[in-house]
């Protein structure tokens, strides 16, 4: 992605004020360029939930208003964000970066990125009785570091009005609500990949426990199926997981599907497919005797290399076979 235009507005919750900039950021200025480049890198690694912006929403009408220049449009959006946050009991102050973006394929996007302040100590030079004093103060308006993940942002595809969102929950009138999706844009998004994986794991665990399946077996089979599904199809296939974990138990499969159907589960992986391939390419186990195992997926499914044995006394043995050489990782 490339940032074409950017402007920064200050949302000061403590003072109850919105300070809107009247000029865009200079994208050629060294500090600005360095920080915005870090923002783009962090956005590439962000885990988004996705949705569609309603064309008739107040925000969409401002977004599509061609009579407004970028600065005016950004100020109106900042006011909308400020008004939405104003009744929150715990939403932090921060700066709102409004940007016009373009993806590598030429797709235009519009973005709102909120930098929540991170208090940090620094020095401050003062004069007392005409004597200079170097003091330590707490600066409450420090930006997140260039490596810290983006806490809150909303990217809008200007052609399709598709949304990519990262958000946090805040208290509004005593209830914890997600800011962008529930409070500000009022949309029903698809879950993130992490949320989808939690849905799958919870459903498998619930059904496996009902049918007295060993948890480590059902969870490892689930992980293996997720890895193969992502690697082969680029999705999280609930059918492939059902086949791997419950095999010929049709009743268990149906109960698993019934649980999934009651959620917002989506098989799609919007981005970062390689990240999840890598994450699930190894099976990791922690045994009660303190031993920890990390087994590559192709090794794990080969009984000639690794075998889990259920002993008559209820314990489990792990047999590692056909090892030609052992190398210390010290």
ABEGO torsion letter per residue (X at the ends): XBBABBBBBBBBAAAGBBBBBABBBBAABAAAAAAAAAAAAAAAABBBBBBBBBAABAAAAAAABAABBAAAAAAAAAAAAAAAAAABAABBBEBBBBBBBBBAAGBBBBBBBBBBBBBBBBBBBBBBGGBBBBBBBBBAABBBBAABBBABBBBBBAAAGBBBBBBBBBBBGGBBBBAAAAAAAGBBBBBBAAAAAAAAAAAAAAAAAAAGBBAAAAAAAAAAAAAAAAAAAGBBBAAAAAAAAAEABAAAAAAAAAAAAABABBABBABGAAAAAAAAABBBBBBAAGBBBBBBAAAAABAAABBBBBBAAGBBBBBBBGBABBBBAX
